[in-house]
Amino acid sequence: RPGQRVLEVGPGPGRLLLRAAQQVLPGGEAAGLDIQAGMIERLNRRAKQAGIANLSAILGDATQSHFPPECFDVIFLCTVLGEIPEREVALSQCYQALKPGGRLSITELFPDPHFQRHATVRRLAESVGFTFMEVRGSWYFFTMNFTKDPASKSPASEALKKEL
């Protein structure tokens, strides 16, 4: 929605993120976090060509902290969760970066070689503190939405704090 801050983890060349950047105008911002330098370059090039100035592309690993706590309204991943070896750590980073009441949206598509089933996505997201909202679609192509409950604390983030 206009004015929101959104993050896509693993945006690649920006097929979804470029549109999201336009949808949050006026006043909103979009960011993309990708581990591949080539994808960040393509995303920046495509944003420039499209005249999109409210998008920032960040080169980095989703399991590392790149953003201040509670800075995004929406975080989404599309067919990327299975590509992340430490999925719970990455989702914990999303939890930290999401505002209370914010939304995490995960889309999976079979036959993607890294396809994650409903039960796996839900288990992983709930294990770091997200609350299940809904699933749309079928078993082979779905989007699962979660929220960060303002009153809850992430079990994984609490464990990370103890390690520090």
N, C-alpha and C positions, 0 to 999 in steps of 0.2 A: 504494500500500500504506500501511497505517497508519504514521504517523511521518514520511512523506516530505514534501518541499517540492516543489510543482508550480507551473508557470507555463503559462498559456495566452496565446499572442500572438493578439490579435484575438478576444476572447471574445464580443463583441457583448453581448447581454443575459444571457449566462451559461448557455445551455442545457446545455453540457457541463461548464463550470467549477463550477457549483453541485454537481453530482453528484461531481465530482472532490474538491471540498472535503470532502464527507461521507465519501468513501472513504479519505481520508488520516487520519481520526480513528481513535484518539486520538493526539494529539501532533503531527499534521501540519498543514501550512499550505498554502494555495492563493493564488495571485495571478493577476490578469488585467491585461494591458497592452493598452490600446486607444487609438487616436488620436482617437476620436470622443467628445466630452464627453457627448453624449446616451446613448451606450451605457454609459459608466461610471456615469451616474446610474441608468439602468435596472438595471444589474448590482447596484449598491449597494442599490437598493430591493428587488429580488428576494431578495437574500441576507438582508436584514433581515426580510422577510416570512416567509422559510423558517427563520428562527432560526439562520442560519449565521454564526458569529462568527470562524471561522478563515480568512476570505477577505479579501484586500485588493485593491482595484481602483485601478489606476494609470493616469492619463491621460498618454499619451506616444507618441512615435514609436519604432517597433521598431528603427530604425537608430541610436538613441542609447542610451547606457549609462544604465540606471535601477537596476541591481542590483549588489551586490558580486560579485566573481569567485567562481565555484564555489559558488553558494549553492542551486542547485536540483538535485533528483534526476531530475526529468522536466520536459521542456518540450514542449508540443504546439501545433500549428497545424492548424486544420480549415478548409479552403477559404478560406484567407487569404493564402497565400504569393504568389499571382499579383497580389494587390492592392498589394503593396509594390514601389514602383519600384526601390529598391536592395536587391534580394533577398539578394545575397551579403553586404552589410553587415549586414542584419538577422540573417542566419544566423550571421555572425561574432559578433554580440552574444549570440546564444543560446549559441554555443560558449563564450564567456567566462563566462557565467552558470551553465553546467552543471558539475556536479561531475565529476571524473574517473570514468569508468565509468557516468555518467548516460546517459539515453536522450532522444533527440529523435524525436518522432513527428509525421509530416506526413500529413494526410489530404486527398485530392482527390476531387471528385465532378463528373463530367460530367453535365449541360451548364452547370455554373457558367461564367459568362462569363470568369472568370480562371483556368480550369482549367489545371493544369500536368501534363504527361505524365511517366510514370515516368522516362524518361531525363533530363529537365530537372531534376526534383527530386533525383535521385541525383547528377547533375553538380554542381548548386549546393551540396548538402550536403557532398559530398566535397571540393569546391574550398576549403572553409574548415576542413577537418580532420576531419570526421565520418567514421566507418567504417560502411559499410552492414551492416545485420544481416539484414533480411528485408522482404518486401513481402507484404501480405495483401490479397486481393480480386482484382479484374479490372482491365482497362485503363481502365474508365470510373468505377470507384469503388474506391479503394484506400487503404490506410494503409501508409506506408513508414517503417520504424524504423531509426534509426542510433544509434551509441554514440560517446561521447567516450572514446577510448582513453587511459588514464592515462599512457602513455609518449609520446604524440605531441604535436606542437605545431601549432597552426593556421597554415597559410600566410598566410591573410588577417590573422589577429591579429598575426603577426610583422611584416607589412607596416605595419599600423596603428601598432605600437610604434616602428618606424623613422621614421614621419612625425611622431610626437610628439617 
